């Protein structure tokens, strides 16, 4: 990896991403944008996973963009996509979006798409915690008629979500449906848990026609993602059992790995 990379945020996904990038290059060029007053904490957290002392960590967007990153990975949540996405694209960087659910906001989606087209840049949606996106996106070019997604996580992984208002998560002892609806509604209600649903929607039938079920499941310690699709060209059923990130049980370890893959592909000679 020789091209400069920018990262927005320094939470669990950003830390995992830095660790992967450091393992792929002896001298990666990484800059990090954080909230004002968080620079010291970010340097300590990211330094612990290998970020060099000389790496730029700043809360100033202009200083961050002045490092001229070829690609910027957003790892800071829905608000960061709206706050920084267009400016990143206008500065000439591609944008990899971890918080895919933010794109359920139709106005934001249209704005990012318009700016990316005008700047000849790309907004990249990584596969995240799910697989099979390639076959879904290909099926979208045929007569795709159905996409249904089910996400299962341990009850504790739903802490801090609307599920707490309806269920005592500490007492859930059988698999319990906590949400059923469209991918758009899931992304809006569960912004930290429904990025997979949003990714499937963008690859397939869209936010309003992708059906989503979210389950608090005490029988598993993993994050289980399943989807089915039907089209005139192919029918498929995909299941992935993602191991939760040690830093954040709401996130699968594969999320950061897929973002790293998207970043590394921007400069790879052969892309898979």
N, C-alpha and C positions, 0 to 999 in steps of 0.2 A: 504494500500500500504506500504509494508515493504522493498521492494527491492529498491536499489538506482536507480535513474532516471537521465539521462543527457539530457539537452536541448541545441541545437545549435541555437543561435539567441535570440533576445529579442524584436522583433516587435510585431505586433498585435496578430498573432497566438500564439506566445510564451507566451504573457501576458495572453491571454484567457486560454491557457493550464495550466499555473501555477495556475490561479484562480480556475480552476476545480479541479486540483490535491490537492490543499490546502483544498478544501471543502470535499474531500474524505478521508483525513487522517489527524490526529492531528499532526503527526510528519513525514511528508514526507521527504525523503532524496533526495534533488535535487541539481544538479550542472549545471552550465551554461557556455557555451563557446561563447565568443563574439569577435569581431574584436579588434585589438590592439588600445588602447586609448578610448575604449567605456565602460570600466568597471564601471565607476562612473555613467554614464547615464543609463546603464543596471540595476545597483542596485537601482537607484531611480525609474525606470519604473516598475521593477518587485517587488520592495518593496511595491509599491503602490497597488499591487494586492495580497499582502500577503506573498511574499517570505521572509523567516526568515533572519535576519541579518547575521547569521552564515553560510548561504549557500555559497558555493564556486562559485564565478563569476570570470572567468579568460579568458585571451586571449591566454594562453599557452596550446596547445593541450595536452602535456604530463601531465601537472597538472590536466587538465580536466579528462583525462583517468585514472589518478591515483586514482580518486574517485571510480573507478571500477563500473560504472553504468551497471546494468543488461540490460537496454535498453536505447537507445539514440534516441530522437525525433529531427529530422532535421526540423527547422522552419525558415530557413534563405535564401531560394532561390536556384535556380539551381546551382549556382557556389559552394555553400556549399556542395552539394551532391558529386560533383566531387572532391572537395578539401579534404573532411574529411571522406567520406563514407567508403573507403577501410580500412583506419586506425582504424576507429571505430570497424569494423568487426574483424580486425586482433587482436584488443585488447580484444576480447571476448564478445562484446556487440551485441545484436540485434539492427537493425537500422529501425526506423519508418520514412518513407519518406513523408513529407508534399508536397514537390515540385516534384510531380510525373512526371511532364512534362520533368524533367531532364533525365528521363529514355528513352526519345525518341532518345537520343544519343546512338546509337547501341554499340559503343565501351565501353562507361561507363556502360551500362546495362550488357554487357558480363563480364566486369571486376568485378563488384559488385557480380554478380551471381557466378563467379568462386571463389572469395575470401570467400563468404558466405558458399559455399559447402566445401571448404577446411577447414574452421574453425568450421564447424557444427553450423553456426549461421543462422539467417534469416534476409532478407530484407522484411519488412512488408509494404504493400501498404494499407493505410486506405481508407475507402469509401469516406472520405472527404465530399463534399457538395452534393453528390448523394446517392441514395438508390437503392436497387434492384441488387446490385453487386452479391449477393448470387445466384440469379436465372440466371444471365448472366454467371457466372463462371460455374454453373452446366450445362447450355445449351451448353457451350463450349465443354463439354464432349460428346455431341451428334453432330448432323450435323448442326452446326451453320452456317447460310448463310448470315445474314445481321445484322449489328448494325449501327444505325443512331442516332446521338446526335445533339440536338439544345440547345444552351445556350443563354438566354436572360438576359440582364442587362440594367439598365438605361444608357443613353448616357454618363453621367459623369463618370460612372464606367470604361469606355473605354479610359479615358484620359491617356496620356502617352504611348499609344499603336500605332501600325501602322495605326489604324483606323483614327487617327488625320490627316494623310497625304492625305486621300481621302475624309474625311467628316468634315464639321464644326459641331462638336458635340453639340455646344451650340444652333444650329439651327435645329437639327434633330427633326421633329415633327410627324413623322410616323415611325413604326417599319422598320428598315433599316438593310439589311444584310451587314455585314462588312467583313465576311470571309466565304468561302466555300472551303473545301478540306479535306485532310486526317488528322487524329489525330496527326501524326508526324509533318506535316506542321503547324498545329494549335499550338502545343506545342512549336515549334521553334519560331513562329512569335508572339505568345501571352503567354509568359512564366508565367505571373502572373494571367492569366485568363482562361487557358485551361487545368488545372490539372485534371478536371473532365473528359475531353475527353481522356486524357492519361490513367486515371484509367480504363475507360471503354475499352480502347484498350487492356490494359494488361490483363483484365479479359476475353476478347472475341477474336476478330479476328486479333488483332495486330495493330500496329501503322499505317500501310499502307492501311489497308482494313476497317478501321472504319471511316465512313463518318461524317463530322462535319460541322455545320452551326452556326455561331456566329452572334447575332443580337443586335443592339443598339435599345432599345425599350422605348420610352418616356411614354408609357402607364402604366409602372410598376415602382414601387420603390424598388422592390425585385429582387433577383437573381433567375431566373427560369431555372431549368435544366430538360430537357426532353430527353428520348431515347426510341427507339423501337428496338426489336430484333425478329428475326425469326429463328427457328431451327426445326428439325424433332420432337423434344420433346415438345417444348413450343413456343408460341408467347406471347410477353408481351409489354406493353406500360407503362412507368413510368414517372411521373412528380413530382418534388419537388419544392416548393416555399420557397427558403431559405431567411431568414432575414439577411441583410448585417451586418457585424460586425461594431459596432459603431466606432471602431478604424481604420477600413480600408474597405471602401465600395466595393472594388474588391473581398473581401472574405466573404463567408457566415459564420454565427455563427456556423453552424454545422461542419465546417471544424475542428475547435479546439476540439469540442466535440468528433468527430470521432477519432482524434489523441489520446485524453485522454482515450477513450475506448480501443484503441489498446495498449496503455501503461499499463492500468490497467489489461487487459487480460493476460499480460505476467506473472502476479503473482496470478491470480484468480484461485480459486479451481474449479469453474464451469464457463465455457466460452460459451458465446452466440455470 
